[in-house]
Amino acid sequence: MPAMALRKSWRWVGAFSPELMLCVAHVRVGVIRRSWWAVWDGEQLHEGTRAPFSLHLGPGQPIEATTGPAWTRKTPLRVRGTVLGHTVDAPGLLDESDGRHARRTAWWWSAGAGVTVDGVPVVWNLVEGMHPEENTVWLDGVPHPIAPQPFDGLDGVGELRFTALATRAKRENYLVLSSDYEQPFGTFTGRLPTGQTLREGHGVMERHEALW
């Protein structure tokens, strides 16, 4: 790993339901810190830098993965609270990551939650370009590790198809640091990598290229 690689850490919380989807995040790259939030209320995308709400997180069974000097832990959640006047009681995911990632890093990512046609609650974390071992589907709270799935851009991953409802996107370039990402909220259909077919699914896709 090059000596110039800065230490990066982030904590990202997402909640996904038919009525409302949200994310809240805090990122640190070296001495630079950033926070943001976004809420899709079914009609409008709301965004900001300091969340005007608080959430109660009920954690499930986490998984961890380490690749070289980088680490992550993914935890399925039950997210509760009041957000912009809406009551939230939804499944979600907590992403905690830390380490000295490569100076140039790029990934595709999908996080979501839903219910199978058999009524089993599911949460998933699928990624390409980061830790292969973090690819996981939780069925009724039990984690099932899976092989990395091929991403079809932001249109889907594996046999899951995605329809975007609202897209967060930002491009920043400070010469020594840059970030280019898209992260749409939306709905999922199709079959999970564990073989179950979704009755309904909600969550995010993400494309991110970083120089950090």
C-alpha positions in Angstrom: 0.0 0.0 0.0 1.5 3.4 -0.9 2.7 5.5 2.0 0.5 8.4 0.9 -2.7 6.4 1.4 -4.7 8.3 4.0 -6.8 6.6 6.7 -10.5 6.5 5.9 -13.5 5.7 8.0 -17.2 6.0 7.6 -20.5 5.1 9.2 -23.5 4.8 7.0 -27.1 4.0 8.1 -29.9 3.2 5.7 -33.5 2.4 6.2 -35.7 1.0 3.4 -39.5 0.7 3.2 -42.3 1.3 0.7 -43.3 4.5 2.5 -39.9 6.1 3.1 -36.2 5.5 2.5 -33.3 7.3 4.1 -29.6 7.3 4.7 -27.4 9.2 7.2 -23.6 9.1 7.0 -20.4 10.5 8.5 -17.1 10.1 6.7 -13.5 10.9 7.6 -10.6 11.0 5.2 -7.4 12.0 7.0 -8.3 15.2 8.8 -11.3 16.0 6.5 -14.8 15.2 7.9 -18.1 15.2 6.1 -21.7 14.4 7.2 -24.9 14.1 5.1 -28.4 12.7 5.1 -31.1 12.1 2.5 -34.7 11.1 2.7 -37.0 9.9 0.0 -40.6 10.3 1.3 -42.3 8.8 -1.8 -42.7 12.2 -3.4 -39.6 14.3 -2.9 -35.9 13.8 -2.1 -34.7 15.8 0.9 -31.0 16.3 1.6 -28.8 18.1 4.0 -25.5 18.0 6.0 -26.8 17.7 9.6 -29.8 15.4 10.1 -32.7 17.2 11.8 -33.9 13.9 13.4 -32.6 11.1 15.5 -33.0 7.3 15.0 -33.2 4.3 17.2 -31.2 1.4 15.8 -32.0 -2.2 16.7 -29.1 -4.2 15.5 -29.1 -7.8 14.2 -26.3 -10.2 13.5 -23.3 -8.5 11.9 -20.7 -9.8 9.5 -17.1 -8.5 9.2 -14.5 -8.6 6.4 -10.9 -7.5 6.1 -8.8 -7.0 3.0 -5.2 -5.9 3.6 -5.3 -2.7 5.7 -9.1 -2.1 5.2 -12.0 -3.5 7.4 -15.7 -3.4 7.3 -18.7 -4.5 9.4 -22.2 -4.7 8.1 -25.1 -5.0 10.5 -28.8 -5.5 9.6 -31.0 -3.1 11.5 -34.5 -2.2 12.6 -34.7 1.6 12.3 -37.2 3.5 14.3 -37.9 7.2 14.7 -39.7 10.2 13.4 -38.2 11.7 10.2 -39.5 14.9 8.7 -42.9 14.3 10.2 -43.0 10.7 9.1 -43.0 7.7 11.6 -40.3 5.2 10.6 -40.2 1.6 11.5 -38.2 -0.1 8.8 -35.5 -2.6 8.1 -32.1 -1.3 7.2 -28.3 -1.7 7.2 -25.4 -0.2 9.1 -22.1 0.1 7.2 -19.0 0.7 9.3 -15.7 0.8 7.5 -12.1 1.8 8.4 -8.6 1.5 7.0 -6.0 2.7 4.5 -7.8 2.0 1.3 -5.9 2.3 -2.0 -5.3 5.9 -3.2 -7.7 5.2 -6.1 -10.7 3.2 -5.1 -13.8 2.4 -7.1 -16.8 0.2 -6.3 -20.4 -0.8 -7.1 -22.7 -1.5 -4.1 -26.2 -2.5 -3.3 -27.9 -2.5 0.1 -31.6 -3.2 0.5 -34.3 -5.0 2.4 -37.6 -6.6 1.6 -39.8 -9.8 1.8 -39.6 -13.0 -0.3 -42.7 -14.5 -1.9 -42.8 -16.9 1.0 -43.0 -14.0 3.5 -39.4 -14.2 4.8 -37.8 -10.9 5.7 -34.5 -10.2 3.9 -31.6 -7.7 4.0 -28.7 -7.8 1.6 -25.3 -6.2 1.1 -23.7 -6.8 -2.3 -20.5 -5.2 -3.5 -17.9 -5.3 -6.3 -14.5 -3.6 -5.9 -14.3 -3.8 -2.1 -14.2 -6.9 0.3 -15.5 -10.0 -1.5 -16.3 -11.6 1.8 -18.8 -8.9 2.8 -21.3 -10.1 0.2 -24.2 -11.4 2.4 -27.9 -12.0 2.4 -29.7 -12.1 5.8 -32.7 -14.4 5.7 -35.0 -13.9 8.7 -32.0 -12.3 10.4 -29.5 -15.2 9.7 -26.5 -14.1 7.5 -25.7 -16.2 4.5 -22.3 -15.5 2.8 -22.5 -15.5 -1.0 -20.1 -15.2 -3.9 -19.7 -11.7 -5.5 -22.5 -10.9 -8.0 -22.1 -9.2 -11.4 -23.3 -5.6 -11.5 -25.3 -4.3 -14.5 -24.3 -0.7 -13.8 -27.0 0.9 -11.7 -29.7 -1.3 -13.3 -29.3 -4.3 -11.1 -27.0 -6.9 -9.6 -27.1 -10.6 -10.1 -30.7 -11.5 -10.8 -32.1 -8.5 -9.0 -33.4 -5.7 -11.2 -33.5 -2.1 -9.9 -35.8 0.8 -10.7 -34.6 4.2 -9.4 -37.1 6.5 -7.8 -34.7 9.3 -6.7 -31.0 9.7 -7.2 -28.3 11.3 -5.0 -25.3 12.2 -7.0 -22.2 14.5 -6.5 -18.9 15.1 -8.1 -16.1 16.9 -6.3 -12.5 17.5 -7.4 -10.0 19.1 -5.1 -7.0 17.9 -7.1 -5.5 15.8 -4.3 -8.9 14.4 -3.3 -11.9 13.7 -5.5 -15.2 11.9 -5.4 -17.7 10.9 -8.1 -20.7 9.0 -7.0 -24.4 8.2 -7.8 -26.6 6.6 -5.2 -30.2 6.2 -6.2 -33.1 5.0 -3.9 -35.4 2.6 -5.6 -37.2 -0.7 -5.8 -35.9 -4.2 -6.5 -37.5 -7.2 -8.2 -36.2 -10.6 -9.1 -34.3 -13.4 -7.4 -31.8 -13.1 -4.5 -28.3 -14.8 -4.8 -29.6 -17.3 -2.2 -32.3 -18.4 -4.6 -35.4 -16.8 -3.1 -37.7 -14.5 -5.2 -38.6 -11.1 -3.9 -42.2 -10.2 -3.3 -41.0 -6.6 -2.7 -37.6 -5.0 -2.1 -36.4 -1.4 -1.5 -32.9 0.0 -1.1 -30.0 1.7 -2.9 -27.5 1.1 -5.7 -24.2 2.9 -5.8 -21.4 3.8 -8.1 -18.4 5.5 -6.5 -15.0 6.5 -7.8 -12.6 8.1 -5.3 -9.2 9.6 -5.2 -8.3 9.8 -1.5 
